């Protein structure tokens, strides 16, 4: 039976453009529609019409439900749990997609039949944890991965529901690299739903093949200095090359 009911778990009051586009592409390619939106950034209170996330019309299911919840911290480590009544609502959907909620734990992870999906804008075989765009940029990688994970209790170690590779060789700035990876990830929700509809399981990456875990503490003063030098050098070189090209055009037209 095809996936039809998608729960959207949000920790912010808006959809990033690339995420809205991902929902629209999913609606165009599959039967999945957003039937439940759960906001976690409102302390459980309805913020009113001005604070409601605008889901694209094409991605909306009939009688889309909205809920606003407060999350409980995990007692023995980082992470948050959804309250039981919210978990019950989420369990009535086929699959959930989280964005901006944080590290999830507890029953919500297995509440929908196909679990909770989450974007990780890196290849977990090389980069796990935070600021994957930054590490990709500093390592000057030629290509980078974008992954949609089916979450487990282990951070960035879930099964891969969908993934894409993107060319990053000519990205001059960190923000350019980040934007390119975000755009490359747009098809992944639809890819995952089609995979589940076809009866295919996500790909599990063995622990021994998982990449390094990066933490906020890895952003040292040396990292900041390296970033500034690299981005300055790359953008300066590009401007020099552009200027030379313009000079040649001017000389040819003299």
Secondary structure per residue as TSV (DSSP state, phi and psi in degrees):
chain	resnum	aa	ss	phi	psi
A	1	X	-	360.0	133.8
A	2	X	-	-70.0	146.3
A	3	X	-	-68.4	129.4
A	4	X	-	-124.7	-30.7
A	5	X	E	-110.2	115.7
A	6	X	E	-113.1	125.0
A	7	X	E	-94.4	133.7
A	8	X	E	-110.2	115.1
A	9	X	E	-103.9	114.6
A	10	X	E	-122.1	136.2
A	11	X	S	-107.7	22.5
A	12	X	S	-149.6	167.9
A	13	X	S	-95.9	16.7
A	14	X	S	-155.0	163.0
A	15	X	-	-101.0	130.9
A	16	X	-	-63.6	151.4
A	17	X	H	-55.9	-43.3
A	18	X	H	-66.5	-32.1
A	19	X	H	-74.0	-39.9
A	20	X	H	-60.9	-41.4
A	21	X	H	-65.0	-35.1
A	22	X	H	-63.8	-39.5
A	23	X	H	-67.3	-39.6
A	24	X	H	-65.9	-44.5
A	25	X	H	-63.0	-37.9
A	26	X	H	-61.6	-42.4
A	27	X	H	-66.3	-33.2
A	28	X	H	-73.3	-33.3
A	29	X	H	-98.3	-18.3
A	30	X	S	-136.9	-179.4
A	31	X	S	-89.7	-0.8
A	32	X	-	-73.3	133.5
A	33	X	E	-135.4	153.4
A	34	X	E	-75.4	114.2
A	35	X	E	-109.4	-10.8
A	36	X	E	-147.6	129.7
A	37	X	E	-118.8	123.2
A	38	X	E	-116.2	116.6
A	39	X	E	-96.5	136.2
A	40	X	-	-115.7	5.5
A	41	X	S	-105.7	19.5
A	42	X	S	-120.9	10.1
A	43	X	T	56.0	28.8
A	44	X	T	83.7	3.2
A	45	X	-	-108.4	140.4
A	46	X	-	-67.9	118.6
A	47	X	-	-76.2	-3.9
A	48	X	-	90.2	174.7
A	49	X	G	-55.6	-35.3
A	50	X	G	-72.1	-14.8
A	51	X	G	-114.5	18.1
A	52	X	S	-96.7	137.6
A	53	X	-	-69.1	132.7
A	54	X	-	-88.6	101.2
A	55	X	-	-81.0	131.6
A	56	X	-	-53.2	139.0
A	57	X	G	-54.9	-42.5
A	58	X	G	-62.5	-28.1
A	59	X	G	-90.2	-6.0
A	60	X	E	-80.2	134.4
A	61	X	E	-85.4	167.1
A	62	X	E	-63.9	135.1
A	63	X	E	52.0	52.4
A	64	X	E	-60.1	130.6
A	65	X	E	-97.0	145.6
A	66	X	E	-123.0	137.6
A	67	X	E	-135.7	152.6
A	68	X	E	-130.5	120.1
A	69	X	-	-130.6	157.0
A	70	X	-	-102.9	138.9
A	71	X	-	-98.4	147.5
A	72	X	E	-96.6	133.8
A	73	X	E	-68.4	147.4
A	74	X	-	-71.1	134.8
A	75	X	T	-67.6	-36.6
A	76	X	T	-112.5	27.0
A	77	X	S	164.4	-176.9
A	78	X	S	-68.9	150.3
A	79	X	-	128.2	169.9
A	80	X	E	-137.1	154.6
A	81	X	E	-119.8	143.8
A	82	X	-	-81.0	145.7
A	83	X	-	-66.1	155.3
A	84	X	H	-55.6	-39.9
A	85	X	H	-66.4	-35.0
A	86	X	H	-69.5	-39.1
A	87	X	H	-60.8	-40.4
A	88	X	H	-61.9	-41.2
A	89	X	H	-65.2	-42.5
A	90	X	H	-65.9	-34.9
A	91	X	H	-65.3	-19.9
A	92	X	T	-79.1	-4.8
A	93	X	S	-99.7	172.0
A	94	X	S	-86.9	-36.3
A	95	X	E	-156.0	151.9
A	96	X	E	-120.6	152.5
A	97	X	E	-128.5	123.4
A	98	X	E	-106.6	147.8
A	99	X	E	-150.6	116.8
A	100	X	S	82.2	6.0
A	101	X	S	-78.7	-38.6
A	102	X	-	121.0	-162.5
A	103	X	S	-79.8	117.7
A	104	X	B	-94.3	148.8
A	105	X	-	-146.3	164.7
A	106	X	S	89.2	-161.0
A	107	X	T	-64.1	-24.7
A	108	X	H	-60.4	-29.5
A	109	X	H	-64.1	-27.3
A	110	X	H	-118.0	9.6
A	111	X	H	-64.9	-54.6
A	112	X	S	-73.4	155.9
A	113	X	T	-56.5	-38.0
A	114	X	T	-105.9	17.5
A	115	X	-	75.8	-164.5
A	116	X	E	-111.8	126.6
A	117	X	E	-99.2	150.0
A	118	X	E	-151.7	138.1
A	119	X	E	-73.0	136.6
A	120	X	E	-128.4	113.7
A	121	X	S	-85.4	56.2
A	122	X	S	-164.4	166.9
A	123	X	-	-89.2	114.4
A	124	X	T	-65.8	-11.3
A	125	X	T	-75.9	-13.6
A	126	X	T	-126.1	-42.4
A	127	X	E	-129.8	121.5
A	128	X	E	-126.6	163.6
A	129	X	E	88.8	-147.4
A	130	X	S	-98.3	160.5
A	131	X	-	57.6	43.0
A	132	X	H	-60.5	-33.7
A	133	X	H	-60.4	-43.3
A	134	X	H	-62.6	-45.8
A	135	X	H	-67.5	-38.1
A	136	X	H	-58.0	-42.6
A	137	X	H	-68.0	-46.3
A	138	X	H	-66.9	-32.8
A	139	X	T	-81.5	-6.4
A	140	X	T	53.0	47.5
A	141	X	-	-70.3	145.6
A	142	X	S	-74.8	-37.7
A	143	X	E	-134.7	154.7
A	144	X	E	-135.3	159.1
A	145	X	E	-104.4	150.9
A	146	X	E	-125.5	129.1
A	147	X	E	-126.2	140.8
A	148	X	E	-111.0	113.2
A	149	X	E	-96.8	145.4
A	150	X	E	-92.2	110.2
A	151	X	-	-68.9	148.2
A	152	X	-	-129.7	-177.8
A	153	X	S	-66.4	-21.7
A	154	X	S	-87.2	132.8
A	155	X	T	-68.4	126.5
A	156	X	T	51.0	38.9
A	157	X	-	-132.8	13.8
A	158	X	S	-74.5	178.5
A	159	X	E	-75.7	146.9
A	160	X	E	-86.7	113.0
A	161	X	E	-82.8	-29.7
A	162	X	E	-165.4	153.0
A	163	X	E	-155.2	154.7
A	164	X	E	-139.5	153.3
A	165	X	E	-108.9	143.7
A	166	X	E	-133.7	140.6
A	167	X	E	-76.1	124.9
A	168	X	-	-121.0	5.4
A	169	X	T	-59.3	-34.1
A	170	X	T	-101.4	13.6
A	171	X	-	-74.1	121.7
A	172	X	-	-84.4	-31.7
A	173	X	S	-125.9	161.5
A	174	X	H	-59.6	-45.2
A	175	X	H	-65.4	-35.1
A	176	X	H	-65.0	-43.4
A	177	X	H	-62.1	-44.6
A	178	X	H	-61.1	-46.2
A	179	X	H	-63.1	-38.9
A	180	X	H	-65.4	-39.8
A	181	X	H	-69.0	-38.2
A	182	X	H	-60.3	-44.4
A	183	X	H	-66.7	-37.2
A	184	X	H	-64.9	-25.2
A	185	X	T	-82.9	-6.5
A	186	X	T	-54.9	-43.1
A	187	X	T	-75.3	-6.6
A	188	X	H	-67.8	-36.1
A	189	X	H	-64.4	-44.4
A	190	X	H	-63.1	-40.7
A	191	X	H	-57.9	-44.6
A	192	X	H	-66.3	-44.1
A	193	X	H	-62.3	-42.4
A	194	X	H	-63.4	-36.4
A	195	X	H	-63.8	-46.4
A	196	X	H	-65.5	-41.7
A	197	X	H	-59.8	-31.9
A	198	X	T	-83.1	0.1
A	199	X	T	80.8	17.5
A	200	X	-	-95.8	135.2
A	201	X	-	-80.7	152.9
A	202	X	-	-62.3	159.7
A	203	X	B	-87.4	124.2
A	204	X	-	-92.8	126.0
A	205	X	-	-92.8	122.2
A	206	X	-	-57.6	147.1
A	207	X	G	-55.6	-37.6
A	208	X	G	-66.2	-18.0
A	209	X	G	-100.8	0.6
A	210	X	-	-75.5	146.6
A	211	X	-	-81.0	-177.1
A	212	X	E	-64.6	143.6
A	213	X	E	-92.8	122.8
A	214	X	E	-101.7	140.2
A	215	X	-	-121.4	166.3
A	216	X	G	-58.6	-32.2
A	217	X	G	-66.3	-14.2
A	218	X	G	-75.8	-12.9
A	219	X	-	-84.5	88.6
A	220	X	-	-94.2	173.9
A	221	X	H	-61.6	-35.2
A	222	X	H	-63.7	-38.4
A	223	X	H	-63.8	-43.6
A	224	X	H	-60.2	-45.3
A	225	X	H	-63.5	-42.1
A	226	X	H	-62.0	-42.5
A	227	X	H	-60.6	-47.8
A	228	X	H	-60.9	-45.5
A	229	X	H	-63.3	-46.2
A	230	X	H	-65.7	-47.4
A	231	X	H	-67.0	-38.3
A	232	X	H	-63.2	-44.6
A	233	X	H	-64.5	-43.8
A	234	X	H	-67.3	-42.9
A	235	X	H	-72.0	-35.6
A	236	X	H	-65.0	-45.0
A	237	X	H	-60.0	-41.4
A	238	X	H	-63.2	-41.2
A	239	X	H	-66.6	-38.5
A	240	X	H	-62.9	-45.1
A	241	X	H	-62.8	-40.9
A	242	X	H	-64.5	-41.1
A	243	X	H	-63.5	-40.9
A	244	X	H	-62.3	-40.4
A	245	X	H	-63.1	-40.5
A	246	X	H	-67.3	-38.2
A	247	X	H	-62.1	-41.7
A	248	X	H	-62.7	-40.9
A	249	X	H	-62.1	-43.6
A	250	X	H	-62.5	-42.2
A	251	X	H	-67.5	-37.7
A	252	X	H	-66.1	-22.7
A	253	X	T	-102.3	7.4
A	254	X	-	-74.6	360.0
